[in-house]
C-alpha cells in the first residue's frame, strides 16, 4: 500500500482540500498495513484481530481513508527481478494529445504492460506523453514487446524510446511517523 501521510493526526488531503482526522484505530490500521497486507487468505480478518475490531470496520475505514487520499492505493507490488523479468523498460511514446485516452487504454490492456499513463510533455526536449512499463526476460524480448505496442499504435505513434531499468528502485511504501 502507498500512503500520503503527515506526521500529525490531522492531514489535509489533496483530493478534498479538507482536514481529515485520524483516530487511534485509523493509525493502528495504517501501522498494521504499511509494510503490506498480511499474506494470508483473509488479510482484513487478520488485521481486525490484531486491532480488536471487525473486518468490516477495517474495510470501511480503509475505504474512507482511500477516498480521502490518505491511502493512495491498495495493490500488489511484485518484484519483477525475483520473478525472472530482468529486462524492464519504461516505454515512452509521442502520440496525438486528442487520442491519448483511446491509445492509452489499448496499450494498458496488453498483458505485458504493468502500468500505462499520460504524462506531460516538456518541449522542446521531451516530446513523449504516453508511458508504458514492459517487463521481459531479455532485452530482445522487451524490444519485441515494444514493437507490438508500436504496431498497435500504428499511425498514432509519432516516435518512441525505451528507458531500461539499471537498478531496482524503491519497492516499499511511505511509513507512518509517530
FIDOMI-753904 format. One record per residue: x negated, y, z of N, C-alpha, C in turn. Coordinates in steps of 0.1 Angstrom, whole numbers, plus 5000, padded with zeros to 4 digits. Layout:
<nodes>
XYZXYZXYZ
...
</nodes>
This chain:
<nodes>
499249885000500050005000499150125000
499650234994498950354994499750455002
499050535011499750635019499250775016
500150865017499751005018500051055032
498951065040499151085054498451215059
498951275069498351375076497851325090
497051405097496551355110497551375121
498651455118499651475128500851395126
501851395135503051315133504051385124
503851505120504751575111503951595097
504651555087503951565073504851635064
504351735057505151795046504851715033
505851665027505651575016505851655003
505051624993505051694980506451674973
507051564975508351534968509451634973
509551644986510651724991510251864995
509051884999508652015004509052035018
509651935024510251935038509251865047
509351905060508651835070509351705073
508651595075509151465079508551425092
509351395101508851345114508551195114
507351155118507051015120507150985135
508150895138508250855152507250735155
507250695167506250585171506450455163
507750425160507950305152507450315138
507650435132507150455118505550445118
504950505128503450495129503050345131
503750265139503450125141503550055128
504650085120504850015107503650055098
503250175098502150215089500850145094
500650145107499350075112499449925109
500549865109500649725106500549695092
500749785083500749765068499549835061
498849925067497950005060496749925054
496449805059495449715053496049625043
497349635041498049545032499149465039
500149415032501149335038500649205042
501149145052500649005056500948905045
499948825042500048725032500848595037
502048615039502948515044504248515035
505048415036506248415028507248525031
507348575043508248675047507548785054
506748865047505948965053506649075062
507849105058508549205066509049145079
509349015080509648955092508448955101
507348925096506048925103505749065110
505949165102505749305107506749335118
508049295115509049325125508749255138
508249135138507949065150506749135158
505749185150504649255156505149375164
506149445158506549575163507749565173
508449455172509649435181510949495176
511049505162512349545156512749445146
513949465139514349375129513649395116
513649295108513049305094513849405086
515249415088516049505081515649655084
515349675097514849805102513549845096
512649745095511349765088511549815074
512349735067512649775052513249905051
514249935060514950065059513950175061
513150165071512150275074511150285063
510650175058509650185047510250245035
511550215032512150275020512350425022
512650465034512850615037511450685036
510350615041509050675040508650685026
509050585018508650595003509450704996
510750714999511550824993511050964997
510450975009509951105014508551125009
507851025003506551044998505451015008
505750965019504750925029504050795024
504850705020504350585013504450604998
503350604991503450634977503950514969
503450394972503850274965503550154973
504250044970504049914976503849824964
502549774963502249694951501049604954
500949494947499849404948498649474941
497449464947496249524941495249414939
495249344927494349234925492949284923
491949194927490549224924490349144911
490349224900490149164887488849094885
487749144891486449074891486548944897
487148924908487248794915488048704907
488948744899489848664890489148634877
487848674875487148644863487248754852
487948864854488048964844486949074847
485849054840484749144842484549254832
485349244821485349354811486549434812
486549524821487749604824487549744818
488449784810488249914803489550004803
489250134807490350224805490350274791
491450234784491550284770492250424770
491750514762492350644761492750674747
493850734745494550744732494950884730
494850924717495351054713496651024705
497751044711499051024704499851154704
500751164695501551294695502351304708
502351424713503051454726504451424725
505151444714506551424713506951274712
505851184711506151044711505550964723
504951044732504150974743505050884751
506350924754507150834762507450704755
507850714742508150594734506850504733
505750564729504550484727503950434740
504050514751503550464764504350344769
505650344767506550234771506150104763
505850124751505450004743504149944748
503150034750501849984755501949934769
502749994777502849944791503549814793
504249764782504849634783503849514779
502749554774501749444770501249374782
501149244781500849154793499449184798
498549234789497149254793496849404798
497949484798497749624803498349624818
497449664827497849664841498549794845
498149904839498850024841498650124829
499650204827499650284815500350414819
499750534816500350654820499850774811
500650884812500451004805499551094813
498451154807497551244814497451364805
497151484811497051604803495751604795
495851664784494651684775493851804781
492551804779491751914782490951954770
491652024761491052074749490052184751
488952194743488752114731488051984734
487451964746486651854748487251714750
488551714755489251594758490551594752
490751514741492051514734492951404738
492551314746493351194749494451224760
495651174757496851194766497551064770
497150954765497750824769496650734774
496750684786495750604792496350464795
495550354792496050224795494850134799
494950074811493849984816494049844811
492949794804493049654800491949574807
492249444809491349354816491149234808
489849204806489449084798488249024804
487948904800486748824805485448874799
485548924786484348974779484649104772
483549174769483849304761484449274748
484049164741484549124728486049104729
486449034740487849004742488649144745
488049224753488649354756488749434743
487749434734487949514722488949454713
489149324713490249264705491649314711
491749324724492949374730493149524726
492149604726492249744722492749744708
492249654699492749654685494249624685
494649544694496149514694496949634698
496349714707497049844711497049934699
495949944692495850034681496849994670
496949864667497949814658499349844662
499649834675500949864680501250014678
500250104681500550244680500650284665
499950214656500050244642499650394639
500550454631500250594627500350694639
500850644651500850724663499550744669
498550664665497250674671496350764662
495950874668495050974661493650964665
493350864674492050844679492050774693
490950704696490950644709489450614713
489350574726488050534731488250434742
487250364747487350274758486250304768
486650324780485750354791485650234800
484550154798484350034805483950054819
484449974829484049994843482649944844
481850014852480449984855480349934870
481349954878481349904892482749904897
482949834908484249824914484549944922
485650014920485950124928486850084939
487150184947487950164960489150064957
489249964966490349874965491149874978
491049984985491849994998492650124997
493550135007494350245008493850345019
494450455019494150555029494550505043
493850535053494150495067494750605075
495650565084496350655093495350685104
495150815106494150865116495050895129
494650835140495450865152495151005158
</nodes>
